């Protein structure tokens, strides 16, 4: 079970959330070049770094370097759960491959034994959630009646948003999630919830947002910057 981490909103640095990357290393690099993170910034990556896209290994290499550039808070997504389960239980290996794991293996050279130990360590130390004074960050979904520490794993890692998503969290904090792909790169932004999974590995883009100013960065798999209208 990945640990959780909490903090007060940092000042004067920025707090930036990045949606599901899914092996799209070029899009990640373009966004990070635009953000130009510094040591005072906190960047929360919302999980699903691997699978489906072609460059999972390169994504993890970049995130490990990013840890030296800013305060990186990596959350665990369901695809990291799938990989870790496949490492522990051979019966789940083929299921992971069918969910995009084959693309991940290809990026590492073709076999699971070629995944470096420090990459596996990265997957294992990803957080279940992150909480600040004004915001909550989950991979997938949440029960609005439960505190962050009491959320069920099925909700945190697997449940997609339905309709406008759950109601406002009992804490009153705004919630940032990924996991539920939004049409063609458009961010879902409501008063109480923001979804930053904008389908980068498909025909959308990777999205990042500074949570206080709502400054947004987007880039597609080809490394082309784009900014789609927001869904309200």
C-alpha positions as CSV (number, residue, x, y, z in Angstrom):
1,X,0.0,0.0,0.0
2,X,1.6,3.3,-1.0
3,X,1.9,5.9,1.8
4,X,0.1,9.3,1.8
5,X,1.6,12.7,2.2
6,X,0.2,16.0,3.5
7,X,1.5,19.5,3.6
8,X,0.5,23.1,3.9
9,X,0.3,25.0,0.6
10,X,3.8,26.1,-0.1
11,X,4.7,29.8,-0.5
12,X,6.0,31.4,-2.6
13,X,6.5,28.5,-5.0
14,X,3.8,27.2,-7.3
15,X,1.7,24.1,-6.8
16,X,1.2,22.3,-10.2
17,X,-0.7,19.2,-11.0
18,X,0.0,17.1,-14.1
19,X,-2.4,14.6,-15.5
20,X,-2.0,11.0,-16.8
21,X,1.2,10.8,-18.9
22,X,0.9,7.2,-20.2
23,X,4.3,6.9,-21.7
24,X,4.2,10.2,-23.6
25,X,7.7,11.4,-22.8
26,X,7.9,14.1,-25.5
27,X,4.7,15.8,-24.2
28,X,6.1,15.7,-20.7
29,X,9.4,17.3,-21.7
30,X,7.7,20.1,-23.6
31,X,5.4,20.9,-20.6
32,X,8.3,20.9,-18.1
33,X,10.3,23.1,-20.4
34,X,7.4,25.6,-20.3
35,X,6.9,25.3,-16.6
36,X,10.6,25.7,-15.8
37,X,10.3,24.3,-12.3
38,X,12.5,25.5,-9.5
39,X,13.2,24.1,-6.0
40,X,10.3,26.1,-4.5
41,X,7.7,24.5,-6.7
42,X,5.6,21.5,-5.8
43,X,4.6,19.3,-8.7
44,X,2.0,16.6,-8.1
45,X,1.8,14.0,-10.8
46,X,-1.6,12.2,-10.7
47,X,-0.4,8.7,-11.6
48,X,-0.5,6.5,-14.7
49,X,3.0,7.3,-15.9
50,X,3.3,4.0,-17.9
51,X,1.4,1.8,-20.4
52,X,-0.3,2.5,-23.6
53,X,2.1,5.2,-24.9
54,X,5.5,4.3,-26.4
55,X,8.0,5.8,-23.9
56,X,7.3,4.6,-20.4
57,X,10.9,4.2,-19.5
58,X,11.8,7.7,-20.7
59,X,8.9,9.1,-18.6
60,X,10.2,7.5,-15.4
61,X,13.8,8.6,-16.2
62,X,12.5,12.2,-16.6
63,X,10.4,12.1,-13.4
64,X,13.5,10.9,-11.4
65,X,15.4,13.9,-12.7
66,X,12.5,16.1,-11.9
67,X,12.9,15.1,-8.2
68,X,16.2,16.9,-8.3
69,X,14.7,20.1,-9.7
70,X,11.6,20.7,-7.5
71,X,9.4,19.1,-4.8
72,X,7.9,16.2,-6.8
73,X,4.9,14.4,-5.3
74,X,4.2,11.3,-7.5
75,X,0.8,9.7,-6.9
76,X,0.2,6.0,-7.8
77,X,-2.2,5.3,-10.6
78,X,-4.0,2.0,-11.4
79,X,-1.4,1.2,-14.1
80,X,1.4,1.4,-11.5
81,X,-0.8,-0.9,-9.4
82,X,-1.1,-3.3,-12.4
83,X,2.7,-3.4,-12.9
84,X,3.4,-4.0,-9.2
85,X,0.8,-6.7,-9.0
86,X,2.3,-8.4,-12.1
87,X,5.7,-8.4,-10.4
88,X,4.2,-10.2,-7.4
89,X,1.7,-12.6,-9.1
90,X,2.5,-14.2,-12.4
91,X,-1.2,-14.9,-13.0
92,X,-1.7,-11.2,-13.4
93,X,1.1,-10.7,-15.9
94,X,-1.0,-11.2,-19.1
95,X,-3.8,-9.0,-17.7
96,X,-1.3,-6.2,-17.3
97,X,0.0,-6.7,-20.9
98,X,-3.5,-6.4,-22.2
99,X,-4.0,-3.1,-20.4
100,X,-1.0,-1.4,-22.1
101,X,1.8,-3.2,-20.3
102,X,3.2,-4.5,-23.6
103,X,4.1,-1.0,-24.7
104,X,5.9,-0.5,-21.3
105,X,7.9,-3.7,-21.7
106,X,8.9,-2.7,-25.2
107,X,10.2,0.6,-23.9
108,X,12.4,-1.3,-21.4
109,X,13.8,-3.8,-24.0
110,X,11.1,-6.5,-24.0
111,X,11.2,-8.2,-20.6
112,X,10.0,-7.3,-17.1
113,X,13.5,-8.2,-15.7
114,X,14.9,-5.3,-17.7
115,X,13.0,-2.8,-15.6
116,X,15.7,-1.2,-13.4
117,X,15.4,-1.6,-9.6
118,X,15.3,2.2,-9.1
119,X,12.3,2.4,-11.4
120,X,10.5,-0.2,-9.4
121,X,11.4,1.7,-6.3
122,X,9.8,4.8,-7.8
123,X,6.5,2.9,-8.4
124,X,6.5,1.5,-4.9
125,X,7.0,4.9,-3.2
126,X,4.3,6.7,-5.1
127,X,1.7,8.3,-2.8
128,X,-2.0,7.2,-2.4
129,X,-3.1,10.9,-2.3
130,X,-1.8,14.4,-1.5
131,X,-3.5,17.0,0.6
132,X,-2.8,20.7,1.1
133,X,-4.6,23.4,3.0
134,X,-7.0,24.1,0.1
135,X,-6.7,21.2,-2.3
136,X,-6.9,17.4,-2.6
137,X,-5.2,15.3,-5.2
138,X,-6.3,11.8,-6.1
139,X,-5.6,9.6,-9.1
140,X,-9.1,8.5,-10.1
141,X,-12.1,9.3,-7.9
142,X,-13.2,9.8,-4.3
143,X,-16.1,9.5,-1.9
144,X,-17.0,13.1,-0.9
145,X,-18.2,12.0,2.5
146,X,-14.9,10.4,3.6
147,X,-11.6,12.1,4.6
148,X,-8.7,11.6,2.3
149,X,-7.1,9.0,4.6
150,X,-10.3,7.0,4.6
151,X,-10.8,6.7,0.9
152,X,-11.2,3.2,-0.6
153,X,-8.6,1.9,-3.0
154,X,-11.3,1.0,-5.6
155,X,-12.3,4.7,-5.7
156,X,-8.8,6.1,-5.5
157,X,-7.3,4.0,-8.3
158,X,-10.1,2.5,-10.5
159,X,-13.4,4.4,-10.5
160,X,-14.1,6.7,-13.4
161,X,-16.0,10.0,-13.0
162,X,-19.6,9.7,-13.9
163,X,-21.5,12.7,-15.2
164,X,-20.2,15.8,-13.4
165,X,-18.4,13.6,-10.9
166,X,-18.9,13.3,-7.1
167,X,-20.2,16.3,-5.1
168,X,-18.0,18.6,-3.2
169,X,-15.7,17.0,-0.7
170,X,-16.7,17.2,3.0
171,X,-13.5,19.2,3.6
172,X,-14.7,21.9,1.2
173,X,-11.3,21.5,-0.7
174,X,-11.1,21.5,-4.4
175,X,-10.1,18.1,-5.8
176,X,-7.8,17.4,-8.7
177,X,-8.0,13.9,-10.4
178,X,-6.9,12.1,-13.5
179,X,-7.9,8.7,-14.8
180,X,-11.1,9.6,-16.7
181,X,-10.1,10.6,-20.2
182,X,-11.6,13.9,-21.3
183,X,-12.6,14.5,-25.0
184,X,-9.8,15.6,-27.3
185,X,-7.7,17.3,-24.7
186,X,-10.3,19.5,-22.9
187,X,-9.8,19.8,-19.2
188,X,-12.9,19.2,-17.0
189,X,-13.0,22.2,-14.6
190,X,-15.8,22.6,-12.2
191,X,-15.9,24.6,-8.9
192,X,-15.2,21.6,-6.8
193,X,-13.3,19.2,-9.1
194,X,-10.8,19.3,-11.9
195,X,-9.9,16.3,-14.2
196,X,-6.5,16.6,-15.9
197,X,-6.6,13.3,-17.8
198,X,-6.8,14.7,-21.4
199,X,-6.1,11.5,-23.3
200,X,-2.5,12.2,-24.2
201,X,-1.7,8.7,-25.6
202,X,-4.8,8.9,-27.8
203,X,-5.7,12.0,-29.8
204,X,-5.6,14.5,-26.9
205,X,-2.7,16.0,-25.0
206,X,-1.0,16.1,-21.6
207,X,-2.2,18.8,-19.3
208,X,-0.8,20.6,-16.3
209,X,-2.4,23.3,-14.1
210,X,-1.1,25.6,-11.4
211,X,-3.9,25.1,-8.8
212,X,-4.1,28.7,-7.5
213,X,-3.8,30.8,-10.6
214,X,-5.2,28.0,-12.9
215,X,-2.4,28.7,-15.4
216,X,-2.5,25.8,-17.8
217,X,0.1,24.0,-20.0
218,X,-0.7,21.4,-22.7
219,X,1.3,19.4,-25.3
220,X,0.5,16.4,-27.4
221,X,2.5,13.3,-28.2
222,X,4.4,15.0,-31.0
223,X,5.6,17.7,-28.6
224,X,3.3,20.4,-30.0
225,X,1.9,22.8,-27.5
226,X,-1.9,23.1,-27.6
227,X,-4.5,24.7,-25.4
228,X,-8.1,23.4,-25.7
229,X,-11.2,25.2,-24.4
230,X,-12.1,24.0,-20.9
231,X,-15.2,22.0,-20.2
232,X,-17.5,23.5,-17.6
